[in-house]
Amino acid sequence: MNAFSFQNNNLYAESLPVSDLINSYGSPLYIYSKSQIEFNWNLFKKSVGGHPHLICYAVKANSNLAVLNILANLGSGFDIVSLGELKRVIAAGGDPRKCVFSGVAKSEYSIRKALEYGIYCFNVESEDELDRIELVASTMNMSAPISIRVNPNVDANTHPYIATGLSENKFGVGADIALSMYKKANISDYLEVCGLDYHIGSQITDVSPFLEALDRALELIDKLKSENILIKHLDIGGGVGVSYDQEKTINIQDYLNSVTTKVDNMKILVEPGRSIVADAGIFVTKVEYLKQNEIKSFAIVDGAMNDLIRPSLYESFHQAVLIDDNAKGITDTWDIVGPVCETADFLAKDRKLTLEKGDYIAIMTAGAYGFVLSSNYNSRPRVPEIMVCGKSHTLVRKRETIESLFENETFYIDETNK
Ligand SMILES: *Cc1c(COP(=O)(O)O)cnc(C)c1O
């Protein structure tokens, strides 16, 4: 399925011309496809087949309530990394009992609230955290469901900022420490050993590091079994890469087939984020000015790194296409740059396009780690988000007003002379 496609040289979001949405909501803006989100989630569902499982969408990839609500309606679970995300899931109609709680720095308060809401499992990332969860659970006279996040020390071959499965990364614990943590948890009245989890990174396009991590996890699970510690679920994390530039990536069906054949007697949890929402979203921006010098040609647009930071932060590639593909204007190799006062403020570099002022450019595959990473830098209001399904659409987040940006601020009040 391809939710964003050209019909008569015009870019459509499902059955709706993107230009209609620009006319209604202005630019810049994010547009999402409900059908694509459902299609992507259902591909995971179909691929795990009859094996007991829980698909826990990684909320951080795109946490708009409409996105979460669509997934909740499909019966999805969620991978959360903060109390804020848990509350979003609940507000969106998601089930806290299908939530796994990841993240290296869970506060005491967030652990308490998560226990009150009855989450499915804590993915524990350190010995200190295990002690803290035990302590909080004991004060509530509860038994906290836990999984230990194992760091399998495999190289995921991805951008260093999104690699998480190496010993040099802050995530999870090595097998030896995990073993001693499980022993401790197993005899605690306030901890209940449920699972084992790992997550080795993001935007991984080759299946071999996943299978290597899986083998290491299964070895450890066998070892635990010999110590009479029973693991009921294996959480294989997220990280499946998407195709930003027609590059080859992991076939989800094949990957999950390999997993289900290797894992028996255990429920499988999977935490996809990017692979559910990335290709279900685009970012649309308007060409304000064209500026050419001897060595460079710039298309200066109204969208910026504060709206979509992936190109600046990870030097990542997104396709850039004109929403009206009837070539007019100047054909050149353009850098698409924004209004923010930073040289790193670019959305795309060296793109051959025929442009004129007033054109609209769609930055493709922007549904994951797009809006969620946006900020108000340069006092820029965050842009609206629109969810499309067929010919209909809903504004699922309003454009921020400029006034709202400073409504929590006040002047310094000099009290020294009082
Ligand atoms: C970010 C994250 C995910 C999702 O990763 P994607 O690459 O978006 O699929 C899953 N699990 C954990 C623990 C994460 O931190």
The ligand as an ORCA input file, in Angstrom:
! r2SCAN-3c Opt
* xyz 0 1
  C      12.419      3.648     20.282
  C      12.092      2.316     20.820
  C      11.302      1.428     20.083
  C      10.808      1.734     18.697
  O      11.841      1.789     17.771
  P      11.493      1.958     16.209
  O      12.802      2.016     15.553
  O      10.725      3.208     16.071
  O      10.689      0.757     15.807
  C      10.982      0.218     20.663
  N      11.408     -0.111     21.907
  C      12.176      0.721     22.639
  C      12.605      0.306     23.991
  C      12.544      1.950     22.124
  O      13.314      2.770     22.855
*
